[in-house]
Amino acid sequence: MASSVEQSSSPLRIYGIARTRAFRALWVAQELGLDFEHLPIEIGEAGARAPEFLAINPNGRLPFIVDDGFVLFESLAITLYLAKKHSHGKLYPATLQDEARAWQWSFWAISEVDRGVNIWSLHAVRLPPAERDAQKRDAALAVLAAPFRVLDAAVAMQPYLLGGDFTVADLNVAAVISRAVDMDLAGVPRLKAWLDRCLERPAARAALALKAQADRETPPDVTRRIARINRL
Ligand SMILES: N[C@@H](CCC(=O)N[C@@H](CS)C(=O)NCC(=O)O)C(=O)O
């Protein structure tokens, strides 16, 4: 059943600091040119797990949105919902089959690559060098090798996942693996070219700038907490 909260002055509120999976919601909102309010709350007790936010999203995780009183959590459900609401037949596919393929790639991204990319980025880039675990980093790369080959092949003969046009399928997969831009992707050159194409879009660049700023402002203690809370 849908939950609802009191109406705010903005039609759409996106909760979550841009360093988190809130980046995905921020990207789609920019892509759609929406009027929205960003509430960059943190993870944990001081943020998403504080009583006032648990009352909206009882999972205590980020992101979540409130859209005209309609509450939604799960980052890729949010992108699919907003794309379908505001761009049916364009960013959101028009046909039943293409819609199903957008779901397919979204579920694929969450189940096949989301955790691996996060573990890799923490232990290759985001934790202080002395605290990075090379075994975890290499194990994550090993897990990602097969799905990355699948993605590389999917964009070998066409510029985007569903064909000639950028859709929410591309946005979801590229957002999930966006931190892979720091990886050596020489072995999957078509994936790399596709990822660059997606992340060079003005809306992606705007959301990436928020993410980069949040990364820069994140103290090491918070990064350690992220690794601990999310068991990465
Ligand atoms: N599958 C969820 C995952 C949400 C999630 O794990 N969010 C992280 C931040 S990126 C979080 O809130 N972690 C802190 C916690 O679990 O307390 C989604 O895609 O929205």
The ligand as an ORCA input file, in Angstrom:
! r2SCAN-3c Opt
* xyz 0 1
  N      18.478     -1.310     -2.827
  C      18.466     -0.024     -2.160
  C      19.736      0.118     -1.333
  C      19.681      1.317     -0.430
  C      20.961      1.447      0.387
  O      21.569      0.460      0.805
  N      21.366      2.698      0.600
  C      22.564      2.958      1.371
  C      23.225      4.243      0.868
  S      23.777      4.136     -0.787
  C      22.210      3.204      2.815
  O      21.264      3.925      3.097
  N      23.004      2.630      3.727
  C      22.955      2.945      5.124
  C      22.169      2.011      5.972
  O      21.778      0.934      5.497
  O      21.938      2.360      7.130
  C      18.343      1.080     -3.229
  O      18.824      0.856     -4.346
  O      17.780      2.134     -2.944
*
